[in-house]
Amino acid sequence: SLRKHSPQRSFLTCPSDPRSTPDMDQQIAQIVGDQVLSAIQMEEARIDAQLKLLESMGEDDLERLRQVRELRLKNQALKQQRWRAKGHGEYNELASQQDFFELTKGSERCVIHFYRNSSPMCEVVDKHLAILAHKHIETKFSKINAEKSPFLCERLNIWMIPSVLLVKNSKTVHTMAGLDEMGGDRFTNQQLAFHFSRFGVLDYKEARPESPSSDDDRPSRRGQSRSIRDTKEDSDDE
């Protein structure tokens, strides 16, 4: 019990305590993480209030404009800090279906890849999402094994592999089933980012990219996406 600890000694500073357990360490990490996020959000709210006050003033003097610019930069830096504290900037795999709900509840914008092992098309998606995760930290990029997530696949109508779920404010705004929307597997990272931005799940500030060229000599694997039923039958045959 925590009551048995001396008031002068915090268990947060005693990692070598033999009574420490992995579950306790995880709980401590969660508490610390929540405290950090709470502090960042409070500072964001304070800066937002200052910005609203300055922007409501009628005078457009240089000093006020400078203050507004500085506050906006500070606010953006705080947002990036908050996103990174939530795991943004990395492309990771969800260990369970419960993690899916925690992810979509904790991050405003999410891109989630439903994949199957040994699928070449899923490998293409993985490559692009890993790059986008580093470029667009405003969005959380993750993947989950479709074959191990039957409840989610049924609830979200995931029937094609690969499928990429676009989530904003805990609501699905689009599901990219297969790669036909991208004209097959020859699309660029920039083209995929622009496509996602059309649904508001990431910020795209570059010039609009061209569509994949039909004159490209490389063979496209358009239409080679597989349904979950097909992939399950293949697995059973093996």
LOSENU-357159 format. One record per residue (C-alpha): residue number from 1; residue in one letter; x, y, z. Coordinates in pm, 1 decimal. Layout:
// residues N
+-----+---+----------+----------+----------+
!   k ! r !       xx !       yy !       zz !
+-----+---+----------+----------+----------+
! NUM ! A !        X !        Y !        Z !
...
+-----+---+----------+----------+----------+
This chain:
// residues 238
+-----+---+----------+----------+----------+
!   k ! r !       xx !       yy !       zz !
+-----+---+----------+----------+----------+
!   1 ! S !      0.0 !      0.0 !      0.0 !
!   2 ! L !    124.5 !    349.0 !    -75.3 !
!   3 ! R !     38.0 !    456.2 !    284.2 !
!   4 ! K !    330.7 !    250.7 !    414.9 !
!   5 ! H !    582.7 !    467.8 !    228.1 !
!   6 ! S !    761.0 !    742.4 !    415.2 !
!   7 ! P !    621.4 !   1090.8 !    339.8 !
!   8 ! Q !    974.0 !   1201.7 !    247.5 !
!   9 ! R !   1019.3 !    923.3 !    -10.0 !
!  10 ! S !    826.4 !    915.3 !   -336.2 !
!  11 ! F !    790.0 !    580.3 !   -512.7 !
!  12 ! L !    828.2 !    773.3 !   -840.1 !
!  13 ! T !   1198.2 !    813.0 !   -762.6 !
!  14 ! C !   1263.0 !    455.4 !   -653.7 !
!  15 ! P !   1278.5 !    235.4 !   -966.3 !
!  16 ! S !   1487.6 !    -20.3 !   -779.6 !
!  17 ! D !   1220.9 !    -79.8 !   -514.9 !
!  18 ! P !   1174.1 !   -461.6 !   -501.6 !
!  19 ! R !    802.3 !   -410.8 !   -452.9 !
!  20 ! S !    777.9 !   -244.9 !   -794.6 !
!  21 ! T !    596.2 !   -448.0 !  -1061.3 !
!  22 ! P !    556.6 !   -402.2 !  -1439.3 !
!  23 ! D !    190.2 !   -311.3 !  -1386.6 !
!  24 ! M !    285.4 !    -50.1 !  -1126.6 !
!  25 ! D !    554.5 !     93.2 !  -1355.2 !
!  26 ! Q !    300.9 !    116.6 !  -1637.0 !
!  27 ! Q !     50.6 !    293.0 !  -1411.4 !
!  28 ! I !    318.4 !    538.9 !  -1298.3 !
!  29 ! A !    417.6 !    611.1 !  -1657.8 !
!  30 ! Q !     50.9 !    667.9 !  -1745.9 !
!  31 ! I !      5.5 !    908.6 !  -1453.5 !
!  32 ! V !    316.6 !   1105.6 !  -1546.6 !
!  33 ! G !    212.7 !   1112.8 !  -1913.1 !
!  34 ! D !   -134.6 !   1238.2 !  -1821.7 !
!  35 ! Q !     15.9 !   1511.7 !  -1603.9 !
!  36 ! V !    242.8 !   1626.9 !  -1886.4 !
!  37 ! L !    -48.4 !   1636.2 !  -2133.4 !
!  38 ! S !   -262.7 !   1824.2 !  -1884.4 !
!  39 ! A !      7.7 !   2087.1 !  -1833.2 !
!  40 ! I !     53.4 !   2130.2 !  -2209.4 !
!  41 ! Q !   -321.6 !   2165.0 !  -2266.4 !
!  42 ! M !   -349.7 !   2426.2 !  -1988.3 !
!  43 ! E !    -71.0 !   2630.0 !  -2146.6 !
!  44 ! E !   -238.5 !   2598.3 !  -2488.8 !
!  45 ! A !   -564.8 !   2727.9 !  -2340.4 !
!  46 ! R !   -383.5 !   3023.3 !  -2179.7 !
!  47 ! I !   -217.1 !   3120.1 !  -2507.8 !
!  48 ! D !   -544.6 !   3078.3 !  -2698.7 !
!  49 ! A !   -710.3 !   3321.0 !  -2456.4 !
!  50 ! Q !   -431.2 !   3575.0 !  -2509.3 !
!  51 ! L !   -459.1 !   3538.8 !  -2886.0 !
!  52 ! K !   -835.0 !   3597.8 !  -2881.3 !
!  53 ! L !   -787.2 !   3908.4 !  -2668.6 !
!  54 ! L !   -520.0 !   4052.7 !  -2898.4 !
!  55 ! E !   -710.1 !   3968.1 !  -3216.3 !
!  56 ! S !  -1025.5 !   4135.2 !  -3081.9 !
!  57 ! M !   -844.4 !   4468.0 !  -3051.0 !
!  58 ! G !   -911.0 !   4711.9 !  -3331.0 !
!  59 ! E !   -559.5 !   4851.9 !  -3356.6 !
!  60 ! D !   -331.3 !   4693.5 !  -3613.1 !
!  61 ! D !     -7.2 !   4829.9 !  -3472.3 !
!  62 ! L !    322.1 !   4648.0 !  -3525.9 !
!  63 ! E !    364.1 !   4557.5 !  -3159.4 !
!  64 ! R !     28.0 !   4383.8 !  -3142.2 !
!  65 ! L !     96.8 !   4195.5 !  -3466.1 !
!  66 ! R !    433.3 !   4085.6 !  -3328.6 !
!  67 ! Q !    270.8 !   3954.8 !  -3010.5 !
!  68 ! V !      9.1 !   3765.8 !  -3210.3 !
!  69 ! R !    277.5 !   3608.1 !  -3428.9 !
!  70 ! E !    483.6 !   3503.1 !  -3126.5 !
!  71 ! L !    182.1 !   3352.9 !  -2950.3 !
!  72 ! R !     84.9 !   3158.5 !  -3260.3 !
!  73 ! L !    436.6 !   3013.8 !  -3283.3 !
!  74 ! K !    427.3 !   2917.6 !  -2915.4 !
!  75 ! N !     85.1 !   2760.3 !  -2960.7 !
!  76 ! Q !    204.6 !   2555.2 !  -3256.5 !
!  77 ! A !    508.0 !   2437.2 !  -3061.6 !
!  78 ! L !    282.7 !   2327.8 !  -2775.5 !
!  79 ! K !     59.0 !   2137.8 !  -3014.5 !
!  80 ! Q !    356.2 !   1951.2 !  -3155.7 !
!  81 ! Q !    471.8 !   1872.6 !  -2802.1 !
!  82 ! R !    126.3 !   1738.6 !  -2714.7 !
!  83 ! W !    110.3 !   1530.2 !  -3031.8 !
!  84 ! R !    449.7 !   1374.1 !  -2968.2 !
!  85 ! A !    350.8 !   1296.4 !  -2609.3 !
!  86 ! K !     63.2 !   1093.8 !  -2757.5 !
!  87 ! G !    293.5 !    899.2 !  -2988.0 !
!  88 ! H !    249.0 !   1105.1 !  -3302.9 !
!  89 ! G !    541.7 !   1106.6 !  -3541.8 !
!  90 ! E !    574.3 !    727.5 !  -3536.2 !
!  91 ! Y !    399.6 !    452.2 !  -3730.4 !
!  92 ! N !    319.5 !    177.6 !  -3482.0 !
!  93 ! E !    108.9 !   -137.1 !  -3458.8 !
!  94 ! L !   -191.5 !   -166.1 !  -3227.8 !
!  95 ! A !   -162.1 !   -471.3 !  -3005.6 !
!  96 ! S !   -535.8 !   -519.8 !  -2951.5 !
!  97 ! Q !   -878.3 !   -407.2 !  -3063.7 !
!  98 ! Q !   -914.5 !   -211.7 !  -2737.5 !
!  99 ! D !   -609.0 !     -8.0 !  -2835.7 !
! 100 ! F !   -801.1 !    105.3 !  -3144.7 !
! 101 ! F !  -1070.1 !    272.8 !  -2933.9 !
! 102 ! E !   -814.2 !    433.3 !  -2702.5 !
! 103 ! L !   -622.3 !    564.9 !  -3003.9 !
! 104 ! T !   -921.1 !    720.9 !  -3178.7 !
! 105 ! K !  -1041.5 !    871.3 !  -2852.4 !
! 106 ! G !   -702.6 !   1021.1 !  -2764.2 !
! 107 ! S !   -605.1 !   1167.3 !  -3103.6 !
! 108 ! E !   -817.3 !   1404.8 !  -3310.5 !
! 109 ! R !   -700.8 !   1272.5 !  -3647.2 !
! 110 ! C !   -599.0 !    912.5 !  -3715.4 !
! 111 ! V !   -501.6 !    700.4 !  -4014.8 !
! 112 ! I !   -527.2 !    328.2 !  -3940.7 !
! 113 ! H !   -414.3 !     55.1 !  -4178.0 !
! 114 ! F !   -594.4 !   -280.1 !  -4157.3 !
! 115 ! Y !   -338.7 !   -523.5 !  -4293.0 !
! 116 ! R !   -254.9 !   -889.6 !  -4337.5 !
! 117 ! N !     91.6 !  -1039.7 !  -4306.4 !
! 118 ! S !    268.3 !  -1136.1 !  -4631.7 !
! 119 ! S !     47.1 !   -908.3 !  -4843.2 !
! 120 ! P !    258.7 !   -714.4 !  -5099.0 !
! 121 ! M !     -6.4 !   -443.2 !  -5122.5 !
! 122 ! C !      1.1 !   -396.0 !  -4745.2 !
! 123 ! E !    378.0 !   -358.3 !  -4763.2 !
! 124 ! V !    328.5 !    -72.5 !  -5011.2 !
! 125 ! V !     88.4 !     99.1 !  -4771.8 !
! 126 ! D !    323.0 !     43.2 !  -4476.3 !
! 127 ! K !    608.8 !    211.8 !  -4659.8 !
! 128 ! H !    404.6 !    522.5 !  -4738.3 !
! 129 ! L !    239.5 !    555.0 !  -4396.2 !
! 130 ! A !    573.6 !    527.3 !  -4215.3 !
! 131 ! I !    697.8 !    827.1 !  -4417.5 !
! 132 ! L !    378.1 !   1026.6 !  -4365.0 !
! 133 ! A !    388.3 !    961.3 !  -3990.0 !
! 134 ! H !    718.4 !   1149.6 !  -3965.3 !
! 135 ! K !    608.1 !   1430.5 !  -4197.5 !
! 136 ! H !    263.2 !   1490.3 !  -4047.6 !
! 137 ! I !    278.9 !   1472.3 !  -3669.8 !
! 138 ! E !    -63.1 !   1636.6 !  -3652.0 !
! 139 ! T !   -203.7 !   1293.3 !  -3739.7 !
! 140 ! K !   -159.1 !    958.0 !  -3564.2 !
! 141 ! F !    -66.9 !    675.1 !  -3802.0 !
! 142 ! S !   -109.6 !    314.2 !  -3689.0 !
! 143 ! K !   -184.3 !    -31.6 !  -3823.6 !
! 144 ! I !   -372.0 !   -333.8 !  -3693.6 !
! 145 ! N !   -384.2 !   -696.6 !  -3805.0 !
! 146 ! A !   -724.9 !   -745.7 !  -3968.8 !
! 147 ! E !   -728.4 !  -1122.1 !  -3912.2 !
! 148 ! K !   -687.2 !  -1067.1 !  -3536.9 !
! 149 ! S !   -955.3 !   -797.0 !  -3526.3 !
! 150 ! P !  -1283.3 !   -963.0 !  -3631.5 !
! 151 ! F !  -1500.7 !   -736.9 !  -3416.4 !
! 152 ! L !  -1355.3 !   -418.2 !  -3564.2 !
! 153 ! C !  -1370.3 !   -552.1 !  -3920.0 !
! 154 ! E !  -1738.2 !   -635.0 !  -3882.2 !
! 155 ! R !  -1828.9 !   -312.1 !  -3705.0 !
! 156 ! L !  -1633.4 !    -90.6 !  -3948.3 !
! 157 ! N !  -1720.3 !   -293.4 !  -4259.1 !
! 158 ! I !  -1357.1 !   -375.6 !  -4336.0 !
! 159 ! W !  -1382.3 !   -631.1 !  -4616.0 !
! 160 ! M !  -1080.4 !   -555.8 !  -4835.0 !
! 161 ! I !   -707.8 !   -592.3 !  -4765.4 !
! 162 ! P !   -544.3 !   -347.3 !  -4744.4 !
! 163 ! S !   -796.0 !   -100.7 !  -4601.7 !
! 164 ! V !   -704.8 !    237.9 !  -4459.4 !
! 165 ! L !   -945.8 !    396.3 !  -4214.0 !
! 166 ! L !   -949.2 !    776.7 !  -4188.7 !
! 167 ! V !  -1079.9 !    900.2 !  -3853.0 !
! 168 ! K !  -1148.3 !   1255.9 !  -3739.2 !
! 169 ! N !  -1285.2 !   1345.6 !  -3395.8 !
! 170 ! S !  -1359.3 !    977.1 !  -3323.4 !
! 171 ! K !  -1566.9 !    940.6 !  -3641.3 !
! 172 ! T !  -1481.4 !    753.2 !  -3959.5 !
! 173 ! V !  -1475.6 !   1003.6 !  -4246.0 !
! 174 ! H !  -1357.7 !    762.0 !  -4514.4 !
! 175 ! T !  -1236.0 !    406.3 !  -4572.2 !
! 176 ! M !   -991.3 !    345.0 !  -4854.7 !
! 177 ! A !  -1061.7 !    -17.3 !  -4948.5 !
! 178 ! G !   -776.4 !   -149.7 !  -5160.1 !
! 179 ! L !   -562.8 !     80.2 !  -5374.3 !
! 180 ! D !   -789.7 !    144.6 !  -5671.8 !
! 181 ! E !   -856.0 !    498.2 !  -5541.4 !
! 182 ! M !   -486.2 !    561.9 !  -5592.8 !
! 183 ! G !   -479.0 !    400.8 !  -5938.3 !
! 184 ! G !   -294.6 !     92.6 !  -5815.2 !
! 185 ! D !     38.6 !     75.5 !  -5632.4 !
! 186 ! R !    235.3 !    330.6 !  -5838.3 !
! 187 ! F !    124.7 !    639.5 !  -5644.4 !
! 188 ! T !    371.0 !    869.8 !  -5471.8 !
! 189 ! N !    381.4 !    967.9 !  -5106.5 !
! 190 ! Q !    279.0 !   1318.9 !  -5202.7 !
! 191 ! Q !    -25.6 !   1190.2 !  -5391.0 !
! 192 ! L !   -135.7 !    981.7 !  -5092.4 !
! 193 ! A !    -93.8 !   1276.9 !  -4855.4 !
! 194 ! F !   -303.9 !   1498.4 !  -5081.7 !
! 195 ! H !   -573.1 !   1229.2 !  -5102.8 !
! 196 ! F !   -589.7 !   1201.8 !  -4722.7 !
! 197 ! S !   -602.4 !   1580.7 !  -4687.0 !
! 198 ! R !   -923.7 !   1589.3 !  -4889.6 !
! 199 ! F !  -1092.7 !   1419.7 !  -4593.0 !
! 200 ! G !   -937.5 !   1654.3 !  -4337.3 !
! 201 ! V !   -718.8 !   1400.1 !  -4160.5 !
! 202 ! L !   -390.1 !   1580.0 !  -4229.2 !
! 203 ! D !   -265.7 !   1923.7 !  -4332.4 !
! 204 ! Y !   -138.0 !   1939.0 !  -4690.2 !
! 205 ! K !     39.3 !   2264.0 !  -4779.1 !
! 206 ! E !    226.8 !   2168.2 !  -5095.3 !
! 207 ! A !    117.8 !   2211.1 !  -5455.2 !
! 208 ! R !   -147.1 !   1970.0 !  -5579.3 !
! 209 ! P !     34.9 !   1665.8 !  -5720.8 !
! 210 ! E !    -31.2 !   1512.4 !  -6059.0 !
! 211 ! S !   -222.5 !   1187.2 !  -6084.9 !
! 212 ! P !    -19.2 !    868.6 !  -6149.7 !
! 213 ! S !     87.6 !    863.3 !  -6514.3 !
! 214 ! S !    -75.3 !    603.5 !  -6733.3 !
! 215 ! D !    239.6 !    610.2 !  -6950.4 !
! 216 ! D !    454.4 !    465.3 !  -6670.9 !
! 217 ! D !    615.4 !    144.5 !  -6795.4 !
! 218 ! R !    619.3 !    -17.0 !  -6452.7 !
! 219 ! P !    353.0 !   -287.8 !  -6408.5 !
! 220 ! S !     76.4 !   -171.9 !  -6176.8 !
! 221 ! R !    -90.5 !   -408.5 !  -5934.0 !
! 222 ! R !   -424.4 !   -235.5 !  -5963.8 !
! 223 ! G !   -713.4 !   -456.2 !  -5864.4 !
! 224 ! Q !   -492.7 !   -706.0 !  -5681.8 !
! 225 ! S !   -625.2 !   -620.4 !  -5337.2 !
! 226 ! R !   -782.7 !   -915.2 !  -5159.9 !
! 227 ! S !  -1097.6 !   -956.0 !  -4957.3 !
! 228 ! I !  -1058.0 !  -1074.3 !  -4599.0 !
! 229 ! R !  -1243.3 !  -1392.6 !  -4692.4 !
! 230 ! D !   -995.8 !  -1464.3 !  -4971.1 !
! 231 ! T !   -696.5 !  -1411.0 !  -4745.9 !
! 232 ! K !   -850.7 !  -1632.1 !  -4476.6 !
! 233 ! E !   -902.1 !  -1915.0 !  -4726.5 !
! 234 ! D !   -540.9 !  -1878.5 !  -4842.5 !
! 235 ! S !   -426.2 !  -1903.8 !  -4482.2 !
! 236 ! D !   -636.0 !  -2216.5 !  -4425.1 !
! 237 ! D !   -489.4 !  -2379.4 !  -4736.2 !
! 238 ! E !   -140.5 !  -2320.3 !  -4607.4 !
+-----+---+----------+----------+----------+
